[in-house]
């Protein structure tokens, strides 16, 4: 087994990985920017190396400094967590060249599945259902107009290098396409240095449902059932749950089979997620593959009793899987707690946490890196905690979440806790009646109080 793993990340996911490593008897190395020197992951790792100033490009995206940190600490593997370099083929390749195991996808898999247009073509070849759309990248605006006319409005214009909703535009009629094209290309170029676009049929009343998969070095894969990630704001997930209230046994079997087919077609190694859009008639279409651990992985762990980070490490070391699929035994919900002000368009709220009380009790899990007195830096993602509740039924998991949110007390900064508490009393959410458009109609009540 690996003797020492460097975690090329920060925050709660770094803490999450450190915990599993220590349970496995593996030494850990934390890397940190100068803005993160007081973070818990720095305190709890066996060793810590500063890799640069606050800006991500100078620290957590600084491949040279991270590899140097691994070499001076004699780390034999690097776990990238999610975000940052987790889906960077060049970094995966650099690790290989330096004799360090990258606990993530092989560079060829990231290359193949990281670009959304090539990923779609690969899935078509694998026989996985895909959304009707352009055959590869769009050459120009004229081509976009032609494709839109062929597949029929509404359509969705997407940046091939996109993420987080950047470079995406919904187009409902022909006279909107020119403006949408110009703004999407400009936004994608600024965000990713790549303004290439492709187009898909816009799925109306969609659910965003993903399947967790794992694959070994022999090419065998299995799935660990689904997560419903449809509660989103500007394509950023807010709440996830498993099993999906929209799911049927037949649909789960079909989607699970498609996800395993996708993984085995490319010989995928490690854990990953195959994401689908599901329409109101329960037709599902491949959207993208995330070749890394997901933010929302804890809810899967809770319902199938399976440590996904441990499995990642074992698969990277060469463990084979049985090929058996896993199905939810319980119900689990995750609320992402962000340092944001929900009453002011979810504006980021960095600053010092003056008081903190975390909820506890049976079926309550909090993954976080913050503490009372911790200063949230303004340079990174605003998520400061994940609150997960697990119970026998969905109704019980919601009731437990209400209680846990009532106990979750953070002072000094604004957080999304009040938004989540209001959501847990929303009749449509309680009924499981929601799509990716849910937040467009959700009104946050500044006077909301628990009855």
VOPAGU-2260 file (C-alpha; in pm, 1 decimal, decimal comma):
REM VOPAGU-2260
SITE   aa  ch    i         X         Y         Z
SITE  UNK   A    0       0,0       0,0       0,0
SITE  UNK   A    1     102,5     362,8     -45,5
SITE  UNK   A    2     322,1     483,9     239,6
SITE  UNK   A    3     247,8     854,8     207,7
SITE  UNK   A    4     -16,1    1050,3      13,1
SITE  UNK   A    5       0,9    1420,8     -65,6
SITE  UNK   A    6    -341,3    1587,5     -83,9
SITE  UNK   A    7    -333,2    1848,6    -361,5
SITE  UNK   A    8    -636,5    2034,9    -232,2
SITE  UNK   A    9    -773,4    2233,7      58,9
SITE  UNK   A   10   -1075,7    2267,8     286,7
SITE  UNK   A   11   -1321,6    1997,3     375,9
SITE  UNK   A   12   -1219,4    1751,9     101,7
SITE  UNK   A   13    -857,9    1764,2     220,8
SITE  UNK   A   14    -978,2    1684,2     573,8
SITE  UNK   A   15   -1200,3    1407,6     436,7
SITE  UNK   A   16    -906,7    1240,7     258,5
SITE  UNK   A   17    -672,3    1281,0     558,6
SITE  UNK   A   18    -919,8    1098,1     784,2
SITE  UNK   A   19    -944,7     793,7     557,5
SITE  UNK   A   20    -565,9     783,9     503,3
SITE  UNK   A   21    -506,2     780,1     877,3
SITE  UNK   A   22    -758,9     499,0     922,1
SITE  UNK   A   23    -564,3     304,0     658,4
SITE  UNK   A   24    -230,9     371,1     828,0
SITE  UNK   A   25    -110,8     599,2     545,9
SITE  UNK   A   26      91,1     913,8     624,5
SITE  UNK   A   27     -38,4    1240,5     477,0
SITE  UNK   A   28     107,1    1561,5     340,5
SITE  UNK   A   29    -103,0    1878,7     326,3
SITE  UNK   A   30     -20,8    2156,2      83,9
SITE  UNK   A   31    -147,4    2505,3     151,0
SITE  UNK   A   32    -140,0    2862,6      31,5
SITE  UNK   A   33     -41,1    3140,4     268,1
SITE  UNK   A   34    -415,3    3220,7     302,8
SITE  UNK   A   35    -481,4    2867,9     434,3
SITE  UNK   A   36    -205,3    2834,8     692,8
SITE  UNK   A   37    -464,9    2815,9     975,9
SITE  UNK   A   38    -690,2    2564,1     801,5
SITE  UNK   A   39    -764,5    2234,7     976,5
SITE  UNK   A   40    -619,0    2021,7     696,9
SITE  UNK   A   41    -280,4    2182,8     766,3
SITE  UNK   A   42    -309,1    2099,2    1136,3
SITE  UNK   A   43    -419,9    1737,3    1098,1
SITE  UNK   A   44    -188,2    1617,5     822,1
SITE  UNK   A   45     137,8    1450,4     926,4
SITE  UNK   A   46     334,9    1707,0     725,5
SITE  UNK   A   47     247,6    2037,2     558,9
SITE  UNK   A   48     416,8    2232,9     280,7
SITE  UNK   A   49     337,5    2589,0     176,1
SITE  UNK   A   50     310,3    2600,4    -203,6
SITE  UNK   A   51     253,2    2969,3    -270,7
SITE  UNK   A   52      49,7    3286,6    -220,1
SITE  UNK   A   53    -334,1    3299,4    -201,4
SITE  UNK   A   54    -419,0    3305,1    -573,6
SITE  UNK   A   55    -505,0    2952,2    -694,0
SITE  UNK   A   56    -285,4    2985,7   -1003,4
SITE  UNK   A   57      14,1    3044,1    -777,4
SITE  UNK   A   58     -65,2    2766,7    -528,3
SITE  UNK   A   59    -329,8    2496,0    -574,5
SITE  UNK   A   60    -292,9    2507,9    -953,6
SITE  UNK   A   61      87,2    2535,3    -941,5
SITE  UNK   A   62     188,5    2192,9   -1073,9
SITE  UNK   A   63     561,0    2254,2   -1030,1
SITE  UNK   A   64     530,1    2346,6    -662,9
SITE  UNK   A   65     298,2    2054,1    -586,5
SITE  UNK   A   66     529,1    1798,9    -750,8
SITE  UNK   A   67     824,1    1954,2    -563,8
SITE  UNK   A   68     630,9    1919,2    -236,0
SITE  UNK   A   69     566,2    1551,5    -313,5
SITE  UNK   A   70     933,0    1491,9    -390,6
SITE  UNK   A   71    1076,9    1661,5     -82,0
SITE  UNK   A   72     833,6    1473,1     145,8
SITE  UNK   A   73     881,4    1139,5     -36,3
SITE  UNK   A   74     509,1    1104,4    -108,8
SITE  UNK   A   75     442,0     810,9    -340,4
SITE  UNK   A   76      90,3     921,3    -441,1
SITE  UNK   A   77    -113,0    1238,7    -487,2
SITE  UNK   A   78    -486,4    1266,5    -422,9
SITE  UNK   A   79    -629,8    1571,6    -603,3
SITE  UNK   A   80    -974,8    1578,1    -435,7
SITE  UNK   A   81   -1225,2    1765,8    -653,6
SITE  UNK   A   82   -1181,7    2089,4    -846,8
SITE  UNK   A   83    -834,6    2241,2    -897,3
SITE  UNK   A   84    -617,5    1974,9   -1070,2
SITE  UNK   A   85    -848,3    1674,9   -1021,7
SITE  UNK   A   86    -947,9    1658,3   -1389,5
SITE  UNK   A   87    -627,7    1797,4   -1537,6
SITE  UNK   A   88    -480,2    1545,6   -1781,3
SITE  UNK   A   89    -146,3    1727,0   -1793,8
SITE  UNK   A   90    -110,8    1701,2   -1414,9
SITE  UNK   A   91    -204,4    1331,1   -1419,1
SITE  UNK   A   92      59,5    1282,8   -1688,7
SITE  UNK   A   93     318,3    1479,9   -1490,6
SITE  UNK   A   94     259,6    1257,1   -1188,8
SITE  UNK   A   95     320,8     950,3   -1407,1
SITE  UNK   A   96     645,2    1095,4   -1543,1
SITE  UNK   A   97     768,0    1163,3   -1189,6
SITE  UNK   A   98     684,9     815,7   -1059,8
SITE  UNK   A   99     402,5     940,4    -836,9
SITE  UNK   A  100      64,2     765,4    -848,9
SITE  UNK   A  101    -221,5    1002,5    -933,0
SITE  UNK   A  102    -524,1     885,6    -734,6
SITE  UNK   A  103    -768,5     974,4   -1006,1
SITE  UNK   A  104    -834,1     908,5   -1370,7
SITE  UNK   A  105    -562,6     819,3   -1618,9
SITE  UNK   A  106    -466,9    1111,4   -1845,7
SITE  UNK   A  107    -617,3     944,7   -2152,2
SITE  UNK   A  108    -951,8     908,9   -1972,2
SITE  UNK   A  109    -948,5    1274,3   -1867,2
SITE  UNK   A  110    -861,8    1373,0   -2224,9
SITE  UNK   A  111   -1143,8    1160,1   -2360,6
SITE  UNK   A  112   -1413,4    1256,1   -2110,8
SITE  UNK   A  113   -1303,4    1605,3   -2001,6
SITE  UNK   A  114   -1392,3    1767,3   -2332,7
SITE  UNK   A  115   -1771,8    1754,3   -2348,9
SITE  UNK   A  116   -1796,7    1725,9   -2726,7
SITE  UNK   A  117   -1553,0    1433,4   -2748,7
SITE  UNK   A  118   -1714,6    1273,3   -2440,5
SITE  UNK   A  119   -2051,8    1278,8   -2613,4
SITE  UNK   A  120   -1909,2    1117,6   -2926,0
SITE  UNK   A  121   -1745,4     848,3   -2712,5
SITE  UNK   A  122   -2075,4     776,0   -2537,9
SITE  UNK   A  123   -2260,1     752,4   -2869,3
SITE  UNK   A  124   -2002,3     492,5   -2975,3
SITE  UNK   A  125   -2055,6     310,1   -2644,2
SITE  UNK   A  126   -2432,3     296,6   -2699,6
SITE  UNK   A  127   -2519,7     529,2   -2411,9
SITE  UNK   A  128   -2826,8     752,6   -2477,4
SITE  UNK   A  129   -2721,0    1109,4   -2560,5
SITE  UNK   A  130   -2910,8    1434,3   -2609,4
SITE  UNK   A  131   -2969,3    1510,1   -2980,3
SITE  UNK   A  132   -2736,4    1785,5   -3094,7
SITE  UNK   A  133   -2444,1    1895,6   -3305,6
SITE  UNK   A  134   -2200,4    1643,5   -3446,5
SITE  UNK   A  135   -1896,8    1773,3   -3261,1
SITE  UNK   A  136   -1801,3    2138,6   -3232,3
SITE  UNK   A  137   -1981,5    2419,1   -3414,8
SITE  UNK   A  138   -1763,9    2594,0   -3672,8
SITE  UNK   A  139   -1938,4    2929,4   -3651,1
SITE  UNK   A  140   -2268,1    3111,4   -3593,4
SITE  UNK   A  141   -2405,4    3002,7   -3931,8
SITE  UNK   A  142   -2347,0    2637,0   -3840,8
SITE  UNK   A  143   -2512,6    2693,5   -3503,5
SITE  UNK   A  144   -2821,8    2835,5   -3673,2
SITE  UNK   A  145   -2837,3    2538,5   -3910,6
SITE  UNK   A  146   -2805,5    2278,7   -3632,6
SITE  UNK   A  147   -3065,6    2456,8   -3418,3
SITE  UNK   A  148   -3311,3    2447,4   -3706,3
SITE  UNK   A  149   -3246,5    2075,7   -3764,0
SITE  UNK   A  150   -3295,4    1961,2   -3402,5
SITE  UNK   A  151   -3566,3    2218,6   -3323,9
SITE  UNK   A  152   -3593,1    2489,4   -3062,3
SITE  UNK   A  153   -3546,0    2517,8   -2770,5
SITE  UNK   A  154   -3172,8    2437,4   -2777,2
SITE  UNK   A  155   -2881,9    2472,1   -2534,6
SITE  UNK   A  156   -2551,3    2622,0   -2644,8
SITE  UNK   A  157   -2259,1    2487,0   -2440,1
SITE  UNK   A  158   -1888,2    2555,8   -2412,0
SITE  UNK   A  159   -1690,5    2237,7   -2471,1
SITE  UNK   A  160   -1444,4    2333,3   -2196,9
SITE  UNK   A  161   -1724,7    2456,5   -1970,1
SITE  UNK   A  162   -1805,8    2407,7   -1606,4
SITE  UNK   A  163   -2014,5    2578,9   -1338,4
SITE  UNK   A  164   -2264,2    2702,6   -1597,0
SITE  UNK   A  165   -2014,3    2928,1   -1776,5
SITE  UNK   A  166   -2053,3    2942,2   -2154,8
SITE  UNK   A  167   -2406,2    2796,2   -2143,4
SITE  UNK   A  168   -2708,1    2964,1   -2301,0
SITE  UNK   A  169   -3067,5    2844,7   -2343,3
SITE  UNK   A  170   -3212,4    2961,2   -2676,6
SITE  UNK   A  171   -3587,6    2944,6   -2723,1
SITE  UNK   A  172   -3627,6    3093,8   -3070,2
SITE  UNK   A  173   -3419,0    3181,9   -3374,5
SITE  UNK   A  174   -3393,6    3557,3   -3315,4
SITE  UNK   A  175   -3210,5    3492,2   -2981,9
SITE  UNK   A  176   -2927,4    3281,7   -3121,3
SITE  UNK   A  177   -2688,5    3551,2   -3243,8
SITE  UNK   A  178   -2674,3    3737,3   -2911,9
SITE  UNK   A  179   -2647,4    3407,8   -2719,0
SITE  UNK   A  180   -2363,0    3287,0   -2942,1
SITE  UNK   A  181   -2159,0    3604,5   -2897,9
SITE  UNK   A  182   -2198,2    3620,9   -2519,8
SITE  UNK   A  183   -2135,6    3245,9   -2466,9
SITE  UNK   A  184   -1818,8    3245,1   -2677,5
SITE  UNK   A  185   -1690,5    3555,3   -2499,7
SITE  UNK   A  186   -1763,6    3414,3   -2154,1
SITE  UNK   A  187   -1609,4    3073,4   -2230,6
SITE  UNK   A  188   -1297,8    3230,4   -2380,0
SITE  UNK   A  189   -1249,9    3448,5   -2072,3
SITE  UNK   A  190   -1313,0    3163,4   -1826,0
SITE  UNK   A  191   -1137,0    2870,7   -1994,9
SITE  UNK   A  192    -926,2    3015,8   -2275,9
SITE  UNK   A  193   -1140,4    2812,2   -2515,7
SITE  UNK   A  194   -1449,3    2955,0   -2687,2
SITE  UNK   A  195   -1543,1    2638,4   -2879,8
SITE  UNK   A  196   -1914,9    2558,5   -2869,5
SITE  UNK   A  197   -2147,2    2265,3   -2925,8
SITE  UNK   A  198   -2525,9    2246,8   -2919,7
SITE  UNK   A  199   -2787,5    2014,7   -2772,1
SITE  UNK   A  200   -3163,0    1990,2   -2764,4
SITE  UNK   A  201   -3289,6    2164,3   -2450,3
SITE  UNK   A  202   -3457,5    1906,3   -2227,3
SITE  UNK   A  203   -3766,7    2058,3   -2068,7
SITE  UNK   A  204   -3857,0    1993,9   -1703,5
SITE  UNK   A  205   -3526,5    1807,8   -1653,3
SITE  UNK   A  206   -3391,3    1630,9   -1349,0
SITE  UNK   A  207   -3015,4    1615,6   -1299,1
SITE  UNK   A  208   -2944,7    1259,8   -1187,0
SITE  UNK   A  209   -2597,3    1111,5   -1167,4
SITE  UNK   A  210   -2471,2     756,6   -1121,2
SITE  UNK   A  211   -2169,2     684,6    -901,9
SITE  UNK   A  212   -1934,2     432,9   -1063,7
SITE  UNK   A  213   -1606,8     260,0    -977,7
SITE  UNK   A  214   -1368,8      82,6   -1214,0
SITE  UNK   A  215   -1053,8    -122,8   -1164,7
SITE  UNK   A  216    -734,8    -162,2   -1364,8
SITE  UNK   A  217    -870,9    -469,7   -1546,4
SITE  UNK   A  218   -1150,1    -265,7   -1706,0
SITE  UNK   A  219   -1430,5    -401,6   -1488,2
SITE  UNK   A  220   -1678,0    -149,1   -1340,7
SITE  UNK   A  221   -1976,8    -133,3   -1108,0
SITE  UNK   A  222   -2222,2     133,8    -998,6
SITE  UNK   A  223   -2330,4     252,6    -654,4
SITE  UNK   A  224   -2672,3     385,6    -755,9
SITE  UNK   A  225   -2786,6     743,3    -812,5
SITE  UNK   A  226   -2786,6    1092,3    -664,7
SITE  UNK   A  227   -3045,0    1357,1    -751,4
SITE  UNK   A  228   -2872,8    1695,0    -790,9
SITE  UNK   A  229   -3162,1    1890,8    -942,7
SITE  UNK   A  230   -3178,7    2166,2    -678,0
SITE  UNK   A  231   -2937,1    2409,8    -841,0
SITE  UNK   A  232   -2879,6    2779,4    -879,6
SITE  UNK   A  233   -2703,9    2897,2   -1195,5
SITE  UNK   A  234   -2594,7    2537,4   -1257,1
SITE  UNK   A  235   -2435,1    2517,8    -912,1
SITE  UNK   A  236   -2568,3    2236,4    -694,0
SITE  UNK   A  237   -2721,0    2334,5    -360,1
SITE  UNK   A  238   -2883,6    2014,9    -230,1
SITE  UNK   A  239   -2839,8    1650,6    -326,8
SITE  UNK   A  240   -3022,0    1337,3    -218,6
SITE  UNK   A  241   -3024,2     962,7    -272,1
SITE  UNK   A  242   -3228,5     775,9    -368,5
SITE  UNK   A  243   -3396,2    1021,4    -604,9
SITE  UNK   A  244   -3767,7    1068,6    -530,2
SITE  UNK   A  245   -3819,1    1054,5    -909,5
SITE  UNK   A  246   -3647,5     718,2    -950,2
SITE  UNK   A  247   -3811,6     383,2   -1023,7
SITE  UNK   A  248   -3644,4      41,8   -1003,1
SITE  UNK   A  249   -3664,1       5,8   -1379,6
SITE  UNK   A  250   -3506,7     347,9   -1440,2
SITE  UNK   A  251   -3232,2     282,9   -1183,3
SITE  UNK   A  252   -3142,5     -44,7   -1352,5
SITE  UNK   A  253   -3132,4     117,1   -1697,3
SITE  UNK   A  254   -2928,0     418,5   -1587,0
SITE  UNK   A  255   -2693,3     204,0   -1381,0
SITE  UNK   A  256   -2636,9     -28,1   -1676,1
SITE  UNK   A  257   -2567,5     270,4   -1904,9
SITE  UNK   A  258   -2316,5     418,7   -1657,8
SITE  UNK   A  259   -2129,1      88,9   -1620,3
SITE  UNK   A  260   -2127,8      51,4   -1999,0
SITE  UNK   A  261   -1976,6     399,4   -2028,5
SITE  UNK   A  262   -1702,1     322,0   -1774,3
SITE  UNK   A  263   -1613,7     -17,1   -1919,8
SITE  UNK   A  264   -1610,7     114,2   -2277,4
SITE  UNK   A  265   -1316,5     340,7   -2196,3
SITE  UNK   A  266   -1162,7     103,6   -1939,7
SITE  UNK   A  267   -1211,3     359,6   -1664,3
SITE  UNK   A  268    -996,8     330,5   -1351,9
SITE  UNK   A  269   -1100,0     477,1   -1016,0
SITE  UNK   A  270   -1422,9     633,0    -893,8
SITE  UNK   A  271   -1621,8     871,1   -1109,1
SITE  UNK   A  272   -1969,4     991,5   -1188,6
SITE  UNK   A  273   -2174,3     963,4   -1504,1
SITE  UNK   A  274   -2423,8    1250,6   -1514,3
SITE  UNK   A  275   -2757,2    1238,5   -1693,6
SITE  UNK   A  276   -3048,8    1466,0   -1769,7
SITE  UNK   A  277   -3382,5    1290,6   -1719,6
SITE  UNK   A  278   -3697,7    1433,7   -1876,0
SITE  UNK   A  279   -4049,4    1425,4   -1733,1
SITE  UNK   A  280   -4118,2    1099,0   -1918,7
SITE  UNK   A  281   -3811,6     938,5   -1751,6
SITE  UNK   A  282   -3609,4     931,8   -2070,7
SITE  UNK   A  283   -3244,9     984,3   -1977,3
SITE  UNK   A  284   -2955,5    1133,2   -2170,3
SITE  UNK   A  285   -2581,4    1140,5   -2103,9
SITE  UNK   A  286   -2462,4    1486,5   -2003,5
SITE  UNK   A  287   -2101,5    1447,6   -1889,0
SITE  UNK   A  288   -1863,6    1231,6   -1690,2
SITE  UNK   A  289   -1677,5    1362,6   -1387,9
SITE  UNK   A  290   -1349,0    1173,9   -1359,2
SITE  UNK   A  291   -1300,7    1244,2    -987,2
SITE  UNK   A  292   -1463,3    1220,8    -646,0
SITE  UNK   A  293   -1774,2    1440,6    -624,0
SITE  UNK   A  294   -1860,2    1702,7    -361,4
SITE  UNK   A  295   -2178,9    1507,8    -289,5
SITE  UNK   A  296   -2015,4    1164,9    -247,2
SITE  UNK   A  297   -2101,0    1141,0     128,0
SITE  UNK   A  298   -2471,2    1069,3      66,0
SITE  UNK   A  299   -2377,5     764,1    -140,7
SITE  UNK   A  300   -2142,3     651,6     135,0
SITE  UNK   A  301   -2422,6     684,7     389,0
SITE  UNK   A  302   -2684,6     477,9     202,3
SITE  UNK   A  303   -2458,3     193,4      85,3
SITE  UNK   A  304   -2212,4     197,7     380,8
SITE  UNK   A  305   -1907,3     234,9     158,7
SITE  UNK   A  306   -1601,6     462,6     199,6
SITE  UNK   A  307   -1549,5     599,4    -151,8
SITE  UNK   A  308   -1216,1     766,1     -72,8
SITE  UNK   A  309   -1083,7     437,5      65,9
SITE  UNK   A  310   -1203,1     265,1    -249,6
SITE  UNK   A  311   -1030,4     530,7    -462,9
SITE  UNK   A  312    -701,9     461,3    -288,9
SITE  UNK   A  313    -740,2      82,9    -316,1
SITE  UNK   A  314    -830,9      98,0    -685,8
SITE  UNK   A  315    -532,7     323,6    -753,7
SITE  UNK   A  316    -311,3      63,5    -586,0
SITE  UNK   A  317    -449,1    -212,6    -809,0
SITE  UNK   A  318    -739,1    -368,5    -619,3
SITE  UNK   A  319    -994,6    -552,6    -834,6
SITE  UNK   A  320   -1369,3    -512,4    -789,3
SITE  UNK   A  321   -1627,1    -788,1    -783,3
SITE  UNK   A  322   -1849,4    -620,6   -1040,0
SITE  UNK   A  323   -2139,4    -622,9    -795,0
SITE  UNK   A  324   -2362,3    -312,6    -800,2
SITE  UNK   A  325   -2473,4    -136,1    -481,7
SITE  UNK   A  326   -2823,4      -7,7    -402,7
SITE  UNK   A  327   -2947,1     236,2    -136,4
SITE  UNK   A  328   -3058,7      86,5     192,5
SITE  UNK   A  329   -3143,2     422,2     353,7
SITE  UNK   A  330   -3221,0     780,7     246,1
SITE  UNK   A  331   -2964,7    1059,7     267,6
SITE  UNK   A  332   -2972,4    1435,0     196,4
SITE  UNK   A  333   -2682,6    1680,5     171,2
SITE  UNK   A  334   -2708,3    2057,3     212,2
SITE  UNK   A  335   -2407,2    2258,5      98,2
SITE  UNK   A  336   -2340,2    2526,0     358,9
SITE  UNK   A  337   -2181,5    2822,6     181,8
SITE  UNK   A  338   -2048,6    3149,3     323,5
SITE  UNK   A  339   -2298,4    3344,8     113,6
SITE  UNK   A  340   -2585,4    3581,8     181,0
SITE  UNK   A  341   -2902,9    3423,5      34,4
SITE  UNK   A  342   -3092,7    3751,7      78,8
SITE  UNK   A  343   -2844,5    3937,3    -142,3
SITE  UNK   A  344   -2828,2    3715,6    -449,5
SITE  UNK   A  345   -2605,8    3466,0    -264,3
SITE  UNK   A  346   -2321,1    3718,1    -248,0
SITE  UNK   A  347   -2001,3    3562,7    -101,0
SITE  UNK   A  348   -1947,2    3645,7     267,1
SITE  UNK   A  349   -1584,6    3582,3     363,4
SITE  UNK   A  350   -1466,0    3682,1     709,1
SITE  UNK   A  351   -1399,8    3554,4    1059,2
SITE  UNK   A  352   -1629,6    3298,0    1221,0
SITE  UNK   A  353   -1685,2    3428,3    1571,5
SITE  UNK   A  354   -1907,6    3144,5    1696,2
SITE  UNK   A  355   -1975,6    2794,8    1564,2
SITE  UNK   A  356   -2197,2    2512,3    1683,9
SITE  UNK   A  357   -2215,9    2200,5    1470,4
SITE  UNK   A  358   -2521,1    1972,1    1491,9
SITE  UNK   A  359   -2488,5    1611,5    1600,6
SITE  UNK   A  360   -2690,7    1307,3    1691,9
SITE  UNK   A  361   -2787,0     986,9    1515,1
SITE  UNK   A  362   -2777,9    1010,6    1136,3
SITE  UNK   A  363   -2610,4    1353,7    1123,6
SITE  UNK   A  364   -2273,5    1406,1     952,4
SITE  UNK   A  365   -2085,5    1735,3     908,8
SITE  UNK   A  366   -1787,7    1753,0     674,3
SITE  UNK   A  367   -1603,8    2080,6     729,0
SITE  UNK   A  368   -1266,1    2245,7     775,3
SITE  UNK   A  369   -1382,6    2550,9     970,4
SITE  UNK   A  370   -1397,0    2627,2    1342,0
SITE  UNK   A  371   -1473,5    2915,0    1576,4
SITE  UNK   A  372   -1209,5    3180,7    1514,6
SITE  UNK   A  373   -1135,2    3062,0    1159,8
SITE  UNK   A  374   -1115,5    3330,8     892,0
SITE  UNK   A  375   -1274,4    3235,0     560,0
SITE  UNK   A  376   -1047,4    3362,5     281,5
SITE  UNK   A  377   -1205,3    3541,3     -15,7
SITE  UNK   A  378    -996,2    3361,9    -277,5
SITE  UNK   A  379   -1169,1    3025,3    -309,4
SITE  UNK   A  380   -1505,0    2852,4    -338,2
SITE  UNK   A  381   -1747,5    2972,9     -70,0
SITE  UNK   A  382   -1851,6    2626,9      54,0
SITE  UNK   A  383   -1750,1    2589,6     418,4
SITE  UNK   A  384   -1938,9    2274,2     520,4
SITE  UNK   A  385   -2159,1    1989,5     405,8
SITE  UNK   A  386   -2444,9    1883,4     629,8
SITE  UNK   A  387   -2566,0    1528,9     566,2
SITE  UNK   A  388   -2860,9    1356,7     731,2
SITE  UNK   A  389   -2948,7     990,2     687,4
SITE  UNK   A  390   -3258,0     796,6     793,6
SITE  UNK   A  391   -3480,0     501,0     705,6
SITE  UNK   A  392   -3713,1     710,3     489,9
SITE  UNK   A  393   -3703,2    1038,0     296,7
SITE  UNK   A  394   -3955,1    1194,1     534,2
SITE  UNK   A  395   -3735,7    1109,6     832,8
SITE  UNK   A  396   -3422,6    1239,2     656,3
SITE  UNK   A  397   -3597,0    1573,7     589,3
SITE  UNK   A  398   -3717,8    1596,8     950,8
SITE  UNK   A  399   -3365,4    1520,9    1071,6
SITE  UNK   A  400   -3226,9    1787,6     837,7
SITE  UNK   A  401   -3468,4    2047,3     978,4
SITE  UNK   A  402   -3352,3    1966,7    1329,7
SITE  UNK   A  403   -2983,8    1967,4    1232,1
SITE  UNK   A  404   -3013,3    2303,2    1053,4
SITE  UNK   A  405   -3178,2    2448,5    1362,5
SITE  UNK   A  406   -2871,4    2338,4    1562,7
SITE  UNK   A  407   -2617,6    2462,6    1307,4
SITE  UNK   A  408   -2508,8    2800,9    1440,0
SITE  UNK   A  409   -2248,0    3013,5    1259,3
SITE  UNK   A  410   -2183,8    3374,3    1359,6
SITE  UNK   A  411   -1958,1    3636,7    1200,8
SITE  UNK   A  412   -2044,4    3562,6     838,4
SITE  UNK   A  413   -2362,6    3513,9     638,4
SITE  UNK   A  414   -2440,9    3153,9     541,0
SITE  UNK   A  415   -2696,6    2960,4     338,9
SITE  UNK   A  416   -2834,5    2785,3     649,4
SITE  UNK   A  417   -3156,8    2998,9     652,6
SITE  UNK   A  418   -3217,6    2918,7     284,3
SITE  UNK   A  419   -3183,1    2545,1     346,3
SITE  UNK   A  420   -3412,8    2563,2     648,3
SITE  UNK   A  421   -3682,4    2730,7     439,4
SITE  UNK   A  422   -3633,6    2474,9     161,5
SITE  UNK   A  423   -3694,6    2185,8     402,5
SITE  UNK   A  424   -4046,1    2325,3     466,6
SITE  UNK   A  425   -4125,4    2382,3      98,4
SITE  UNK   A  426   -4424,7    2172,5      -7,3
SITE  UNK   A  427   -4285,9    2095,9    -353,2
SITE  UNK   A  428   -3951,1    1983,4    -213,3
SITE  UNK   A  429   -4125,2    1772,2      50,0
SITE  UNK   A  430   -4331,6    1610,5    -226,1
SITE  UNK   A  431   -4018,3    1548,4    -434,4
SITE  UNK   A  432   -4171,7    1764,9    -704,0
SITE  UNK   A  433   -3874,2    1959,1    -836,9
SITE  UNK   A  434   -3654,8    1998,2   -1148,0
SITE  UNK   A  435   -3338,5    2190,8   -1231,3
SITE  UNK   A  436   -3566,0    2495,9   -1275,9
SITE  UNK   A  437   -3685,8    2483,3    -913,9
SITE  UNK   A  438   -3478,4    2780,0    -793,8
SITE  UNK   A  439   -3613,7    3008,3   -1067,9
SITE  UNK   A  440   -3946,3    3020,2    -882,7
SITE  UNK   A  441   -3824,2    2976,9    -525,1
SITE  UNK   A  442   -3870,7    3296,2    -323,8
SITE  UNK   A  443   -3646,0    3346,0     -22,6
SITE  UNK   A  444   -3842,0    3498,7     260,8
SITE  UNK   A  445   -3631,7    3732,6     480,5
SITE  UNK   A  446   -3891,0    3702,0     758,3
SITE  UNK   A  447   -3902,2    3322,4     740,1
SITE  UNK   A  448   -3922,4    3155,3    1076,0
SITE  UNK   A  449   -3979,8    2798,4    1180,9
SITE  UNK   A  450   -4340,6    2735,5    1278,1
